[in-house]
Amino acid sequence: MNGSLSLRLALAFAILGVAVNAATTAVTDPATESATNAARIPAEVRFKSGYVNGIGKPADFTSAMLWGIAIADTRVPGFEKARVEIAESQLSCRVDGKEIILNDDHGNIRGGLYRRHPWFSTDAHDPIPLVYSDDHSTVVLHVGERPDRVWHFWAASARATLPAGHLNGCTVKIRARISAGALLQVGMDYWRNPTVGYGSGGNNHEAGASNWYFPSDQWQEAIFTDIRGAN
């Protein structure tokens, strides 16, 4: 093989390698993936991708609570049958480097149906209709039956007091199965204390929200954390 041909072949392989790497980067780039997923979320949704609040827990807030949002995607044919099944919901907080569980519920939640247009424009809400599996291992949200509402839920167990010590942050884990035509997002709020109500606002501080979770035949673990560097 002459030198000129060898040089051309080497150059061709180098260009091919750059192209493959560029294509791989484009597919796996988090910003590209986030933008693509955001385009799959209905326009009225406030946060179309996950975020962590740049302002941490207020110093005088002593409690926390996980939450979830489930909605029907009315752009999907057959959304009227959309549902979200929830098997487990857990909130843990890292204090002095140790994980401490505050809420750990199975097959049960609390919540309400909130205004969707405009998004959460008022705290007024209707009771959330809950359906349970025969063995009560899961709770089912038939979001397709009320596509005009945000199905906003939180832990069945009481809002807990944050343990004493240095708080690194908290993590929400919700085990769910999301049918076609449904979407799920999870997050958490810090609260002024374990018993205060929402009131006129100012009693809770949103720590952030997860990316949206999309339909799958498989059970998924929806996660949010505000622990820096945990992802």
C-alpha atoms as one frame of an Amber mdcrd trajectory, in Angstrom:
protein
   0.000   0.000   0.000   1.541   3.334  -1.031   1.972   6.219   1.402  -0.669
   8.417  -0.210  -3.369   5.729   0.028  -2.435   4.986   3.645  -2.723   8.661
   4.484  -6.147   8.947   2.825  -7.430   5.866   4.662  -6.171   7.125   8.001
  -7.839  10.485   7.373 -11.114   8.803   6.411 -11.178   6.699   9.586 -10.384
   9.769  11.689 -13.291  11.697  10.146 -15.585   8.704  10.675 -14.567   8.511
  14.311 -15.306  12.189  14.865 -18.700  11.800  13.207 -19.606   8.789  15.362
 -18.513  10.589  18.515 -20.511  13.672  17.549 -23.604  11.580  16.867 -23.226
   9.769  20.188 -22.819  13.065  22.016 -25.936  14.453  20.357 -27.960  11.433
  21.466 -26.727  11.388  25.058 -26.287  15.122  25.674 -28.443  15.959  28.748
 -29.474  19.360  27.414 -30.685  17.837  24.143 -32.542  15.081  25.979 -34.142
  17.599  28.345 -35.324  19.785  25.467 -36.733  16.768  23.658 -38.625  15.607
  26.751 -39.918  19.137  27.436 -41.494  19.166  23.992 -43.542  16.109  25.055
 -45.184  18.006  27.933 -48.485  19.901  27.510 -48.092  23.651  27.074 -49.913
  24.673  30.269 -47.503  22.791  32.569 -45.346  25.202  34.553 -42.135  23.163
  34.890 -41.550  21.018  31.821 -38.214  19.680  33.064 -36.669  18.988  36.434
 -35.048  21.654  38.576 -33.648  22.235  42.062 -34.526  25.521  43.735 -31.454
  27.714  43.967 -32.723  28.967  47.323 -32.401  26.270  49.947 -34.618  25.495
  52.918 -35.446  28.625  54.939 -33.679  28.521  58.289 -36.874  28.521  60.342
 -38.625  25.759  58.352 -38.653  22.517  60.321 -40.636  20.041  58.223 -40.878
  18.531  54.731 -43.357  16.667  52.550 -43.084  14.788  49.262 -45.565  15.370
  46.458 -46.509  14.128  43.032 -48.411  15.468  40.033 -50.242  13.178  37.635
 -52.092  14.399  34.556 -53.734  13.052  31.436 -52.055  13.943  28.152 -55.097
  14.910  26.102 -53.055  14.889  22.888 -52.802  11.096  23.069 -55.623   9.010
  21.533 -57.469   7.085  24.239 -56.301   9.388  27.047 -59.691   8.878  28.686
 -58.407   5.534  29.997 -55.093   6.909  31.258 -54.088   6.023  34.799 -51.171
   6.067  37.224 -50.677   3.256  39.739 -48.679   4.007  42.875 -47.229   1.241
  45.019 -44.790   3.079  47.290 -43.923   6.641  48.269 -40.927   7.524  50.387
 -39.261  10.695  51.658 -35.835  10.474  53.242 -33.486  13.233  54.357 -29.729
  13.173  54.753 -28.721  14.631  58.100 -25.095  14.638  59.247 -24.394  12.294
  56.332 -26.998   9.694  57.367 -30.201   8.856  55.474 -33.274   9.120  57.704
 -36.721   8.071  56.447 -39.513  10.537  57.236 -42.384   8.996  55.247 -42.683
   5.474  53.879 -46.155   4.547  52.615 -47.389   1.584  50.607 -50.533   1.553
  48.490 -51.932   4.813  49.824 -51.680   8.574  49.325 -53.593  11.794  50.046
 -54.289  14.634  47.660 -56.712  16.720  45.649 -57.788  17.729  42.143 -56.442
  21.202  41.329 -57.039  23.651  38.504 -55.090  22.875  35.346 -55.950  25.966
  33.276 -54.252  28.174  34.394 -51.804  25.858  36.133 -52.459  25.755  39.914
 -53.987  29.230  39.726 -55.772  28.699  43.045 -55.430  26.480  46.090 -59.110
  25.530  45.819 -59.452  21.845  44.990 -61.802  18.885  44.917 -61.256  15.590
  46.775 -59.017  13.200  44.882 -60.845   9.997  43.873 -58.749   6.973  44.846
 -59.214   3.390  43.673 -57.285   0.509  45.239 -56.099  -2.831  43.955 -57.837
  -5.884  45.420 -54.987  -6.500  47.860 -54.566  -2.777  48.613 -50.945  -2.929
  47.486 -51.445  -0.108  44.988 -53.582   2.992  44.671 -54.836   3.934  41.210
 -55.348   7.447  39.855 -57.705   7.378  36.863 -56.397  10.657  35.508 -58.182
  10.199  32.183 -61.539  10.579  33.923 -60.716  14.166  34.968 -58.300  15.463
  32.321 -59.214  19.048  33.225 -57.543  18.721  36.618 -54.061  18.257  38.056
 -54.046  15.160  40.265 -51.826  16.486  43.038 -50.934  14.017  45.788 -48.686
  13.691  48.809 -47.797  11.103  51.453 -50.575   9.280  53.296 -48.579   9.568
  56.519 -48.270  12.840  58.410 -45.809  15.586  57.607 -42.755  14.891  59.735
 -40.308  17.072  61.641 -36.845  17.272  60.150 -34.237  15.578  62.367 -31.816
  17.806  64.253 -28.379  18.212  62.704 -26.863  19.441  59.457 -29.322  18.868
  56.594 -27.703  17.927  53.294 -31.065  17.639  51.528 -33.900  15.200  50.937
 -34.911  12.567  48.392 -38.317  11.494  47.100 -38.872   8.032  45.643 -42.224
   6.964  44.221 -42.724   3.556  42.634 -45.316   3.953  39.913 -46.653   2.470
  36.712 -47.798   4.986  34.118 -50.199   4.007  31.373 -50.411   5.460  27.873
 -51.860   8.955  27.976 -50.608   9.720  31.496 -47.636  11.704  32.833 -46.028
  11.921  36.289 -43.734  14.381  38.061 -42.542  14.258  41.688 -40.961  16.729
  44.070 -41.040  18.024  47.620 -41.643  21.100  49.750 -40.111  22.298  52.963
 -42.712  23.550  55.457 -42.660  26.015  58.321 -43.681  23.253  60.752 -45.437
  19.848  60.681 -48.974  21.182  61.209 -49.277  24.581  59.501 -51.649  24.781
  56.540 -51.009  26.320  53.142 -52.922  29.448  54.162 -52.378  32.404  51.863
 -48.925  31.162  50.933 -45.503  31.521  52.493 -45.763  28.464  54.722 -44.123
  26.124  52.225 -40.988  26.364  50.082 -40.679  24.196  46.980 -37.335  22.404
  46.915 -37.747  21.514  43.245 -39.249  18.958  40.906 -38.141  15.928  38.932
 -38.170  15.484  35.205 -41.451  14.125  33.934 -41.890  10.372  33.756 -43.489
   8.879  30.672 -45.691   5.838  30.015 -44.241   2.348  30.315 -45.561  -1.167
  30.825 -42.949  -1.537  33.560 -42.908  -0.142  37.079 -40.676   2.910  37.389
 -39.011   4.632  40.327 -39.707   8.353  40.030 -37.022  10.266  41.927 -36.321
  13.816  43.006 -33.513  15.010  45.257 -32.172  18.402  46.261 -28.933  16.921
  47.590 -26.203  18.616  45.599 -24.103  16.203  43.568 -26.457  13.285  44.267
 -27.449  12.824  40.580
